């Protein structure tokens, strides 16, 4: 074994460190401020594009453009950024199918807030566009009339606002359906400006797609509500204008010219919103540790502050960034690693505290995988004992079995068939009569099995079609529910592997040595659970694509964690190769060597 010092210093009490969130909050505020400034720039470009006039002054703040910019920035960009920060999450939605996700969204207040924000953004942008039009564009509230006639309500004006409303609905549906509020953290060190530049083309493609949907389906949805919109608008307009008494509709308002205008306005609106949302994603998902300077470095007790972040399970963003920081510290910061190894203050050593948090997230993943693989429901938790003053029903002991006399009066007065039935349910032991009857009843599952099989045969062709795709309970959704934020487990594995490998040279007191076997055992236990899940996944009968894929089935979250575990095992096994026979049991060592050989073979093939 490695020769290490055993002279531990006298432990002292550990003071309460500053919470990780205290240092993280100003960083997130700064990121949002940068996103807001970028949105202000995008709003100014949008104001210039839809502004009035083609002179030089129309492109400068010394014109009507500044007024349009203020409205677009405050009423179009800001609502979108507010719902992005309000709905920010890192975990996948716990949905079994697309239809299930839609049903959950309909019962969530955030869905309706999203629709309101997108509709407000679209209507405000179109309002700025309409205010900047001239009489030649024929988009005013009233149409021009002859000197002796009253003006009429302009239906082209009404359709532009309907188009804005419909465009907002289309964007909101896209946002909710594809969970655009979810944030994917970037492990690379690219700058936010580079990430935004790379997202320009996807944003333009997405804006073009949503614009085409809004423009070509807008008239279809406008037609059923045309008369209602006209009547309501006419009654409101007569309050403020002296217009023609004729309330009949005129010709169809949507022509080629209006369609082209809707294409232009819709693309400008959606592209501006998409780019601002992409900037939000770029700033919040960018690498948060430039030059390996971590968030907790500002604290006097950096590792203690980091530990509070690891324990922030109720704040997924905080916990994920804390585990990310732990992985960076474990790999690139020797000064912080030494502090982890040498911090032996009461009540527990820092290494033991960090080890427990990392093993806990792996244990949670393993438990989730086991529950997904098991068809049995989880065992119910024991309910707390009721208080004396409680009015709830208190459980009592089981009453004694009812003993029938050899010839009860009820049997003597009944027919032979009734007597035979009563005698058959008499209790000859400690069981109750109801249990005897229940044993003789047929199994409900056996009785219902033919009906269920017939229903599945009838529904299967529909599920296999494109119309049945939203109702398929896919294994990908199951994997996302089991491992909703797999990056935490990946960072935990990476951190433990780096710390254990570095302990050979930096652990002065040997606090890590006794836990190497436990860590490798935990790694292999989680690895085995993942192998069972990916080799024989719990497929639902509606998941026809996974059944057809067979061994080529791809599961993103389990495969990513499997790769992290395999490389973590390989790193530790390589570093502790001379000491494996002393610290590992032969059976576990044999299993781990098989994993190590698989990793080495994969690297040789590459």
Secondary structure, 3 states (H helix, E strand, C coil): CCCCCCCCCCCCECCCCCCHHHHHHHHHHHHHHHHHHHHHHHHHHHHHHHCCCCCHHHHCCCCCHHHHHHHHHHHHHHHHHHHHHHCCECCCCCCCCHHHHHHHHHCCHHHHHHHHHHHHHHHHHHHHHHHCCCHHHCCCCECCCCCCCCECECHHHHHHHHHHHHHHHHHHHHHHHCCCCECCCCCCCCCHHHHHHHHHHHHHHHHHHHHHHHHHHHHHHHHHHHHHHHHHHHHHHHHHCCECCCCCCCCCCCCHHHHHHHHHHHHHHHHHHHHHHHHHHHHHHCCCCHHHCCHHHHCCCHHHHHHHHHCCCCCHHHHHHHHHHHHHHHHHCHHHHHHHHHCCCECCCHHHHHHHHHHHHHHHHHHHHHHHHCCCCCCCCCCCCCCCCCCCCCCCCCCCCCCCCCCCHHHHHCCHHHHHHHHHCCCCCCCCHHHHHHHHCCCHHHHHHHHHHHHHHHHHHHHHCHHHHHHCCCHHHHHHHHCCCHHHHHHHHHHHHHHHHHHHHHCCCCCCHHHHHHHHHHHHHHHHHHHHHHHCCCCCCCCHHHHHHHHHCCCHHHHHHHHHHHHHHHHHHHHCHHHHHHHCCHHHHHHHHHHHHHHHHHHHHC
